[in-house]
């Protein structure tokens, strides 16, 4: 569906304004679709992002501040997200043996199982959301990287 139809707006100030609105609308569209996958598991998109970051550590601990740096949404409160995941048994917080002021975060088996459950569903969702061929996806990724400078 074209942006103009989706938001019922006939004209934009210019193509740059339309591009920004289009990116924001598309981001919201994708998050809404992803959220429907996460909801049965009582996960938010941000909590899913934290779990993926922790899984990427391959068993090595990471600090909350390092999680925050890697978050897709930099406005997310990583401490709060980690605490919610801890309450759900998906992560553990441990005092760092070399620096007692530092707290290390690790994903649990339950957290890994949740990611495993979502893996195929996310793969299918990504394919259905991005209805482009491989060359177009490469071009899209190139343009988005270029946009961010």
C-alpha positions in Angstrom: 0.0 0.0 0.0 1.3 3.4 -0.9 2.1 5.8 2.0 -0.5 8.4 0.8 -3.3 5.8 1.0 -2.1 4.4 4.3 -2.0 7.7 6.2 -4.7 9.5 4.0 -2.4 12.3 3.0 -2.3 13.5 -0.6 0.8 15.7 -0.6 4.0 16.1 1.3 6.2 19.2 1.6 8.8 17.5 -0.5 10.2 14.1 -1.2 12.6 14.3 1.8 9.7 14.9 4.1 7.8 12.0 2.5 10.9 9.7 2.9 11.1 10.5 6.7 7.3 9.9 7.2 7.6 6.7 5.1 10.5 5.4 7.3 8.7 6.2 10.5 5.4 4.6 9.3 7.3 1.5 8.1 9.1 1.2 11.4 5.8 1.3 13.2 4.3 -1.2 10.8 7.1 -3.7 11.4 7.1 -3.3 15.2 3.4 -3.9 15.2 3.8 -7.1 13.2 6.7 -8.3 15.4 4.8 -7.5 18.6 2.0 -9.9 17.5 4.7 -12.7 17.5 6.1 -11.7 20.9 2.8 -11.1 22.7 2.0 -14.8 23.4 5.4 -15.1 25.0 4.9 -11.9 27.1 7.8 -10.2 25.4 8.2 -6.7 24.1 10.3 -6.0 20.9 12.9 -4.3 23.2 13.1 -7.4 25.5 13.5 -9.5 22.3 16.4 -7.2 21.3 18.1 -7.7 24.7 17.8 -11.5 24.4 19.3 -11.4 20.9 22.2 -9.3 22.2 22.8 -11.7 25.0 22.6 -14.8 22.7 25.2 -13.1 20.5 27.6 -13.1 23.5 27.8 -17.0 23.2 27.8 -17.5 26.9 30.1 -14.6 27.8 28.7 -12.1 30.3 27.9 -8.5 29.3 27.2 -5.4 31.3 23.9 -3.4 31.2 25.7 -0.4 29.7 27.1 -2.6 26.9 23.6 -3.9 26.2 22.4 -0.3 26.1 25.1 0.6 23.5 23.9 -2.3 21.3 20.2 -1.7 21.5 18.3 -0.8 18.3 16.2 1.7 20.2 18.8 3.8 22.2 15.9 5.3 24.2 15.1 2.0 25.8 15.9 1.5 29.5 18.2 -1.5 29.4 18.2 -1.8 33.2 14.5 -2.1 33.4 14.4 -4.5 30.4 17.0 -6.7 32.0 15.1 -6.7 35.3 11.8 -7.8 33.6 13.7 -10.6 31.8 15.2 -11.6 35.1 11.7 -11.8 36.7 10.7 -14.1 33.7 13.8 -16.3 34.3 15.3 -15.5 30.9 18.4 -13.8 32.2 20.6 -13.8 35.3 22.5 -11.0 36.9 25.8 -11.8 38.6 28.3 -9.7 40.4 31.5 -9.5 38.3 34.3 -11.4 40.1 37.0 -8.8 39.1 34.9 -5.7 39.8 32.2 -5.9 42.5 30.6 -2.6 41.2 29.9 -4.2 37.8 27.0 -6.5 37.2 27.2 -9.1 34.5 24.2 -10.3 32.5 23.8 -13.8 31.0 21.0 -15.4 29.0 19.5 -18.5 30.6 18.4 -21.7 29.0 14.8 -20.4 29.2 15.8 -17.3 27.3 17.6 -19.3 24.6 14.5 -21.6 24.3 12.3 -18.5 23.7 14.6 -17.3 21.0 14.6 -20.7 19.5 10.8 -20.8 19.5 10.7 -17.5 17.7 13.5 -18.2 15.1 11.4 -19.7 12.3 8.5 -17.4 12.9 10.8 -14.3 12.7 12.4 -15.7 9.5 8.9 -16.1 7.9 7.7 -12.7 9.1 10.8 -11.0 7.7 10.3 -12.6 4.3 6.6 -11.6 4.2 7.3 -8.1 5.3 10.1 -7.4 2.9 8.7 -8.4 -0.4 11.8 -7.7 -2.4 14.2 -10.0 -4.2 17.8 -10.4 -2.9 19.2 -7.7 -5.2 16.6 -5.2 -4.0 17.2 -6.2 -0.4 20.9 -5.5 -0.9 20.1 -2.2 -2.4 17.7 -1.3 0.4 20.4 -2.2 3.0 23.0 -0.1 1.1 20.6 2.9 0.9 19.7 2.7 4.6 23.3 2.5 5.6 24.1 5.4 3.4 21.1 7.4 4.8 22.6 7.0 8.3 26.0 8.1 7.0 
